[in-house]
Amino acid sequence: MRILADQNMPLVEEFFSEFGEITRFAGRELSPQQLVDTDILLVRSITNVNENLLTHANKLKFVGTATIGTDHVDQTLLKQKGIAFSSAPGCNATAVAEYVISSLLALAQEDGFNLQDKTVGIIGVGNIGSRLSKKIAALGCNVLLCDPPKQAAGELEGGVSLDTIINDADILSFHVPLVKEGAHQTKHLLNKHNLSQLKDNAIVVNSCRGDVIDNQALLEFMQAGGGLSLVLDVWENEPTIEQALLPYTRIGSVHIAGHSLEGKAGGTDMLYQAVCQQLGKPATHKMANFLPEPEFTEVNLGNTFSETNVCQLVHSVYDARRDFGLLKQGLNSVGFDSLRKNYPGRREFSTLTVKCSSSANAKRLSQLGFNVIEE
């Protein structure tokens, strides 16, 4: 059996070597000819699985994407060809939510404001948005939720419109799939028509898809004196991003918000489970057996630990400002995709065990995602 896997997917050899020969490929450079005699194709979001790519796929039985989003895969085509498909919903949801938390705490620290005083609007309340909502609530923020498809289906209580969030939120965080047409289109949700309606000094976070924000309109708005604080992990036209936006960006990165070790390995694990089911074989491997020991595993909180120390604790595990430094330093020298490929290891809050004596602190830190032991 021949398996083609994106070079940025971790632990593929550990999970899949029992099934056959594994060949790695660069995500944006996969050619139709490489799929000749390939049985299993494992991709990430930068590979478009479409009719052109599959022209020589004479043996393909399974396509898996180690991502939450699936807009890069023509699922209708796969179904017509009898090719099984699986994605990895929720695999990196925690990582993306923690990217947002780390970024917001960094801005609060730098600008001297309290997050408890802010209203946060979350646009898209799927795996990521729902987890972020819980973490944001743990910080004491007022939260507004917007997800028209869920609201129309009766799956979201108390949801508000995008216009309400644009007018009322101090912080906007986007977590929607890219939908280019239809009643719930998400392409250019933030655009030249509504950017001016945002609050002065609002914080805008995009860690879903670059096309959700009209980058050219955003650039023109910022060049005209728009006072937004931008946190941009995703960009239009990746990897050829609009570099003129960088001077206006407070925290930026190369589409790695979900790239914790746990998040990336979780996607591989979920595809392994799906392949095992497809082949009728037992799943014998577990992700925990392959992950390295984190550098910091335990911390004891003193009696003086307070709200102001939460930022320190979060950033002891992950500070998103590191990734902005990597972007600014390496974008022109090594390039966007190379920065993604060589992204340094990062862990999730749950890898740190926090021992504390305060029930209030224990509850809040547990809700943020730390492994808490109350003593």
C-alpha positions in Angstrom: 0.0 0.0 0.0 1.3 3.4 -0.9 0.7 6.4 1.3 1.3 10.1 0.4 1.4 12.5 3.3 2.0 16.2 3.7 5.5 16.9 5.0 4.1 19.0 7.8 2.0 16.3 9.3 3.7 14.9 12.4 3.9 11.3 13.5 2.7 9.8 10.2 5.5 7.2 10.2 4.6 6.3 13.8 0.9 5.8 13.0 0.9 4.6 9.4 4.1 2.6 8.7 2.3 -0.7 9.4 0.0 -0.1 6.4 2.7 0.4 3.8 5.3 2.7 2.2 5.0 6.4 3.2 6.1 9.2 0.8 6.1 12.9 2.0 5.3 15.8 -0.3 5.3 19.6 -0.1 1.7 20.7 0.4 1.5 23.3 -2.3 3.5 21.3 -4.8 1.7 18.0 -5.1 1.2 17.0 -8.7 -1.4 14.7 -10.3 1.4 12.3 -11.4 2.4 11.7 -7.8 -0.9 10.1 -7.1 -0.3 7.2 -9.6 -0.7 3.9 -7.6 -1.3 5.9 -4.4 -3.8 4.2 -2.0 -4.0 6.8 0.8 -3.6 10.6 0.5 -3.1 12.6 3.7 -3.2 16.4 3.3 -3.5 19.7 5.1 -5.4 22.9 4.2 -2.9 24.1 1.6 -3.5 21.2 -0.8 -6.5 21.5 -3.0 -8.0 18.1 -3.6 -9.9 18.6 -6.9 -10.6 17.1 -10.2 -7.2 18.2 -11.6 -5.2 16.6 -8.8 -7.0 13.3 -9.1 -6.6 12.8 -12.8 -4.0 10.1 -12.3 -5.3 8.7 -9.0 -5.9 5.2 -10.3 -5.9 3.3 -7.0 -6.9 6.0 -4.4 -9.1 4.6 -1.7 -8.9 7.2 1.0 -8.3 11.0 1.4 -7.9 12.5 4.8 -7.2 16.1 5.8 -5.6 16.7 9.2 -7.6 19.9 9.6 -10.9 21.1 10.8 -11.7 23.0 7.6 -12.6 21.1 4.5 -13.1 23.8 1.9 -9.9 22.7 0.1 -11.4 19.2 -0.6 -14.0 18.5 -3.3 -16.0 16.0 -1.3 -18.7 15.6 -3.9 -16.0 14.5 -6.4 -14.6 12.0 -3.9 -18.0 10.5 -3.3 -18.6 10.2 -7.1 -15.3 8.3 -7.4 -16.0 6.1 -4.4 -13.1 7.4 -2.4 -13.6 7.5 1.3 -12.9 10.9 3.1 -12.3 12.0 6.6 -11.3 15.2 8.2 -10.2 16.0 11.8 -12.9 18.2 13.4 -11.8 19.6 16.7 -8.2 18.3 16.5 -6.6 21.7 16.9 -9.5 23.6 18.4 -7.9 23.9 21.8 -4.6 25.2 20.2 -6.4 27.9 18.2 -8.4 29.0 21.3 -5.1 29.2 23.3 -3.5 31.2 20.5 -6.3 33.8 20.9 -6.1 33.8 24.7 -2.3 34.2 24.6 -2.6 37.1 22.1 -5.3 39.0 24.0 -3.4 38.7 27.3 -0.3 40.0 25.6 -2.2 43.1 24.3 -3.8 43.7 27.7 -0.4 43.6 29.2 1.2 45.9 26.7 -1.7 48.4 26.5 -2.6 48.3 30.2 -6.2 47.3 30.1 -8.2 44.6 31.9 -9.8 42.0 29.8 -12.6 41.8 32.3 -13.7 45.2 31.1 -14.0 44.1 27.5 -16.8 42.6 25.4 -15.6 39.9 23.2 -17.5 38.9 20.0 -16.9 35.4 18.7 -18.0 34.9 15.1 -18.4 31.2 14.5 -19.3 28.9 17.4 -18.1 25.5 16.2 -15.4 23.5 17.8 -13.0 26.4 18.2 -15.5 29.2 18.9 -17.3 27.2 21.6 -14.0 26.3 23.4 -12.8 29.9 23.1 -16.0 31.1 24.6 -15.4 29.1 27.8 -11.9 30.3 28.1 -12.8 33.9 27.5 -15.6 33.6 30.2 -12.9 32.3 32.6 -11.1 35.6 32.2 -14.3 37.5 33.2 -15.1 39.0 29.8 -18.6 39.6 28.5 -19.1 37.3 25.5 -21.3 37.8 22.4 -21.7 34.8 20.1 -22.6 35.0 16.4 -23.3 31.9 14.2 -26.2 32.4 11.8 -26.3 28.8 10.5 -26.4 27.4 14.1 -28.9 30.0 15.1 -31.2 29.2 12.1 -31.0 25.5 13.1 -31.9 26.3 16.7 -28.5 25.2 18.0 -27.4 28.5 19.4 -29.2 30.2 22.3 -28.7 33.9 22.7 -26.8 34.4 19.5 -26.5 37.9 18.0 -26.0 39.3 14.5 -22.6 40.2 13.0 -23.8 43.8 12.9 -24.4 43.7 16.7 -20.9 42.4 17.3 -19.3 44.9 14.9 -21.1 47.8 16.8 -20.8 46.5 20.4 -17.7 44.3 20.7 -14.3 45.6 21.8 -12.7 42.4 20.6 -13.8 40.4 17.5 -12.4 36.9 16.9 -13.3 35.0 13.7 -13.7 31.2 13.7 -15.8 30.4 10.6 -15.2 28.1 7.7 -14.6 29.7 4.3 -17.9 29.7 2.5 -17.8 31.6 -0.9 -21.4 31.6 -1.8 -25.0 31.1 -0.5 -27.0 32.5 2.4 -24.2 32.1 4.9 -21.2 33.3 2.9 -18.1 34.1 5.0 -15.7 35.4 2.4 -15.0 39.1 3.3 -17.2 39.1 6.3 -15.2 42.1 7.4 -14.9 44.5 4.4 -14.8 48.1 3.3 -18.5 48.6 4.2 -18.3 47.6 7.8 -14.8 48.3 8.9 -15.6 51.9 9.7 -18.4 50.7 12.0 -16.0 49.0 14.5 -15.3 50.7 17.8 -12.3 52.9 18.0 -9.3 50.8 19.1 -11.1 47.5 18.6 -9.1 44.4 18.5 -9.6 42.1 15.5 -8.4 38.5 15.6 -8.4 36.3 12.5 -7.2 32.7 13.0 -9.6 30.8 10.7 -9.2 31.7 6.9 -7.5 34.7 5.4 -10.3 35.4 3.0 -12.8 36.0 5.8 -11.3 39.5 6.0 -10.8 41.6 2.9 -7.1 42.3 3.4 -6.9 45.1 0.8 -9.8 46.9 2.4 -8.2 46.4 5.8 -4.9 47.8 4.6 -6.6 50.9 3.1 -8.6 51.4 6.4 -5.4 51.2 8.5 -3.5 53.5 6.1 -6.3 56.0 6.4 -5.8 56.1 10.2 -7.9 53.2 11.4 -7.0 52.5 15.0 -7.5 48.7 15.1 -5.2 46.3 16.9 -4.8 43.4 14.5 -4.0 39.8 15.4 -3.6 38.0 12.1 -2.6 34.3 11.9 -4.2 33.9 8.4 -3.9 36.0 5.3 -5.4 36.3 1.9 -3.3 34.8 -0.9 -1.1 32.7 1.4 1.9 32.2 1.0 2.1 35.5 -0.9 0.6 37.7 1.8 0.0 41.4 1.8 3.2 42.5 3.6 2.1 46.1 3.7 -0.2 45.0 6.5 2.6 43.9 8.8 3.4 47.4 10.2 -0.2 47.7 11.3 -0.3 44.2 12.9 0.2 43.8 16.6 0.6 40.0 16.5 1.0 38.1 13.3 2.0 34.5 12.3 2.1 32.1 9.4 -1.2 30.2 9.8 0.0 28.2 12.8 -2.6 29.1 15.4 -3.5 25.4 15.6 0.0 24.1 15.4 0.6 22.9 19.0 2.2 19.5 19.2 -1.1 18.2 20.6 -3.2 19.9 17.8 -1.1 18.7 14.9 -0.6 15.2 16.3 -4.3 15.0 17.1 -5.2 15.4 13.4 -2.8 12.6 12.4 -4.3 10.4 15.2 -7.9 11.1 14.0 -7.0 10.1 10.4 -5.3 7.0 11.7 -8.5 6.0 13.5 -10.5 6.6 10.3 -8.1 4.5 8.1 -8.2 1.7 10.6 -12.0 1.7 10.4 -11.9 1.9 6.6 -9.5 -1.1 6.5 -11.3 -3.0 9.2 -8.1 -3.1 11.4 -7.9 -2.4 15.2 -6.4 0.9 16.2 -3.4 0.0 18.3 -1.5 3.3 18.5 -2.1 6.2 20.9 -0.9 9.8 20.4 0.2 10.0 24.1 2.8 7.4 23.4 4.6 9.5 20.8 4.6 13.0 22.3 7.7 14.2 24.1 7.7 15.3 27.7 7.0 19.1 28.0 9.8 21.3 29.3 7.6 22.5 32.2 5.3 20.0 33.8 4.2 21.4 37.2 3.9 24.7 39.1 2.8 25.5 42.6 0.9 28.7 43.1 1.5 30.8 46.2 -1.3 32.4 48.3 -0.7 35.8 46.6 -1.5 34.5 43.1 -4.1 36.8 41.6 -5.8 37.8 38.3 -2.7 39.8 37.3 -0.6 36.6 37.4 -2.8 34.7 34.9 -0.9 36.3 32.0 2.4 35.1 33.4 1.1 31.6 33.8 -0.4 31.5 30.2 2.8 32.9 28.7 5.0 30.4 30.6 3.4 27.8 28.3 2.9 29.8 25.1 3.4 33.5 24.2 2.1 34.3 20.7 4.5 37.2 20.4 7.3 34.7 19.8 5.6 33.7 16.5 5.3 37.3 15.4 9.1 37.6 15.9 9.6 34.5 13.8 7.4 36.0 11.0 9.1 39.4 10.9 12.6 37.8 11.0 12.1 35.0 8.5 9.3 36.0 6.0 11.6 37.5 3.4 14.7 35.4 4.1 13.2 31.8 4.2 9.5 32.4 3.2 6.0 31.8 4.6 5.9 28.0 3.9 9.3 27.4 5.3 8.4 29.1 8.5 5.3 26.9 8.8 7.3 23.7 8.0 10.0 24.5 10.6 7.6 25.9 13.2 9.2 25.2 16.7 7.4 23.0 19.2 4.6 24.4 21.2 2.5 22.8 23.9 -1.0 23.3 25.2 -2.0 24.6 28.6 -3.2 21.1 29.7 0.5 19.9 29.7 1.1 22.1 32.8 -0.1 20.8 36.1 -1.0 23.7 38.4 -1.3 23.1 42.2 -3.2 25.8 44.1 -5.1 26.3 47.3 -7.7 28.7 46.1 -11.0 27.2 44.9 -11.7 30.4 42.8 -8.3 30.2 41.1 -8.6 26.4 40.6 -12.0 26.8 38.8 -10.8 29.7 36.6 -7.5 28.0 35.6 -9.2 24.7 35.0 -11.7 26.5 32.7 -8.7 28.0 30.8 -7.4 24.5 30.2 -4.7 23.9 32.7 -4.5 20.6 34.6 -5.4 21.8 38.1 -4.9 20.1 41.4 -6.6 21.9 44.3 -4.7 21.3 47.6 
